[in-house]
Each structure stands twice: as C-alpha cells, then as structure tokens.
Amino acid sequence: MPIELLAGHHFVHTPEGPGIPVVVDSPHSGLVYPPDFAPAAPASAILTSCDRYVDELWGGAPQAGAVLIGALFPRAYIDTNRAAGDLDPALIDGVWPEAVRPTDYSRRGMGLIRREALPGVPMSDHKLTVAEVRRRLQEYYEPYRRALAEALDAAWRAAGAVWHCNCHSMKSTGNAMNTDRGRTRPDFVVSDRRGTTSDPAFTRWAAACLTDLGYRVQLNEPYQGGDLVAASGRPAERRNSIQIEINRALYLDESTYEKGPNFAAVRADLDAFLAALGAYVAAALPARAG
C-alpha cells in the first residue's frame, strides 16, 4: 500500500488495488516538532492536546480500501481543524494582515494557534511574529488541508459520492477548557455539526455501528464537529463528513499517554467498523445512483 510522506508534515496512505470512496483522517496525532517550535509548556502538557495513537487505531483504513491521512506535526504547533481566521490577535507580535474571526475555540485558548496546553499552562512564553504564523500556515496547515481536499475530491469524482471520517480522541472527563467541564464522557461521540455536514442517515448508521460493537455513543454532544468537517461536508452533493471522537480511557493510560491494555481490542473493533463501512458504501452507491 503506497504511502506519500511529506517529511515531518503529513502522510497519505492509499490502498493498493480498487478502493472505496472513503477517506479517514487524523489531524491531531502528530508529535514531530518542527524546528522552530519551542513551547514553554512541558511535554507532558503538550501530550494532552495530542490525539495520540488515533492514526494507529484507524490504521486499517487502507486495508479496507479507504485513504488514510494523518498529520505528523503537533496540534500544539498549528491546528488544522480550525479555520485560518480562528486566531487570537493577542498571540501575534504586530498586526495580523488578514481577516481574523476568532471563535469560541480561540476564546478558550484552543484556536488556530493554541494559547494554553492545559488550563493555566501557557503554550508559549512569547508572541509569534506575522512571519512565523505565515510559515506555519503555508508549510504545515495548508498542505494538510489540501491533501485532504484532494483525496475527497478524487473519491467523489470516481464514485459520485464520498464518506469522510475525521478522527479524534477526547479526555475521559472534560476540563476547564471544555464546554463539559467535570462531566464524564461516553465512549464515542459522532458529530455532523447538527445535521449539516452529512446525510443524517450516515451519521445515525455510524453511531449505531459503534453501539452494536458494545460502546456508549452520543451524537453531537459535547462535540458538534470542527472546521474540517464544516469545510468537507456537503450532503446535498453526496459529500458526507462526520467527526468521530473516541474516549482515551478506552485505549490509553491517561497518566502516561502510552497504549493501554485494550488498545489491540479497540483497534480490532475499528477494523470491524471500517469493514462494515465498506459494505454500507457498497450498498448505498447503487441505490443512490439509480
């Protein structure tokens, strides 16, 4: 299975032989520090902002016929799941020359450029120059977004439809930077920005499939979906994009951020999900094409 690797930036893993119009991406699993990344936050705090091993959990995607894309750089450097304008101007040394549209993510310290690694733990001890932010956008953010868009477009052109799973992990309990502070979370959250980025039937199917595998699943709470599904999902054009969050306690030791004893079992369940997704897509294409 061929892998296109942009060193230190991202990878695109395509299946050998016939594929299915499915793209899986993990934008927050990377931990390769770019040369100019010198955070003030300790490595242990930065780990908490990383969806560690999520790209491995979904590593069976190419064997199932899907494209798998993953970032190699850390979310703490620049967050590909935020709009380019979702930027806190207070983090910039100077005046940012482009449109700034900070959302609630930026206000909570989790925008395009992260303000805090954890509540009260600053990511950096200095402001970034305009040139530094531009470099992060041009060399890391934009190539990742472009690779994802190209894979989705290619699948859509080939089949007339595409199904996208944007994959993440979540802390088992929300912290002070989250909207569900102090609440225990389910095993999975499946999101489609409240029915706007996917055919609701696909969203319901994904939640039902995970439920049948024995997991507790919620729809659109506490996560509604980030900017990648917003940019990718156009259900009226048969471009379906959902966000899937997995509870870290299922597969990870949250104190060390190393794989837990159930990692292999969770990976096997996600392989089963991908196989079922292939069957779902195969059944959906003829019916919808007709």
Secondary structure as GFF3:
##gff-version 3
##sequence-region A 1 290
A	DSSP	beta_strand	3	6	.	.	.	ID=ss1
A	DSSP	beta_strand	10	13	.	.	.	ID=ss2
A	DSSP	beta_strand	22	26	.	.	.	ID=ss3
A	DSSP	alpha_helix	43	47	.	.	.	ID=ss4
A	DSSP	alpha_helix	54	57	.	.	.	ID=ss5
A	DSSP	three_ten_helix	62	64	.	.	.	ID=ss6
A	DSSP	beta_strand	67	71	.	.	.	ID=ss7
A	DSSP	three_ten_helix	89	91	.	.	.	ID=ss8
A	DSSP	beta_strand	92	93	.	.	.	ID=ss9
A	DSSP	alpha_helix	104	107	.	.	.	ID=ss10
A	DSSP	beta_strand	116	118	.	.	.	ID=ss11
A	DSSP	beta_strand	121	122	.	.	.	ID=ss12
A	DSSP	beta_strand	128	129	.	.	.	ID=ss13
A	DSSP	alpha_helix	130	136	.	.	.	ID=ss14
A	DSSP	pi_helix	137	141	.	.	.	ID=ss15
A	DSSP	alpha_helix	142	159	.	.	.	ID=ss16
A	DSSP	beta_strand	162	170	.	.	.	ID=ss17
A	DSSP	beta_strand	188	191	.	.	.	ID=ss18
A	DSSP	alpha_helix	200	212	.	.	.	ID=ss19
A	DSSP	beta_strand	217	219	.	.	.	ID=ss20
A	DSSP	alpha_helix	227	232	.	.	.	ID=ss21
A	DSSP	three_ten_helix	235	237	.	.	.	ID=ss22
A	DSSP	beta_strand	239	247	.	.	.	ID=ss23
A	DSSP	three_ten_helix	248	250	.	.	.	ID=ss24
A	DSSP	beta_strand	252	253	.	.	.	ID=ss25
A	DSSP	beta_strand	258	259	.	.	.	ID=ss26
A	DSSP	alpha_helix	263	289	.	.	.	ID=ss27
###
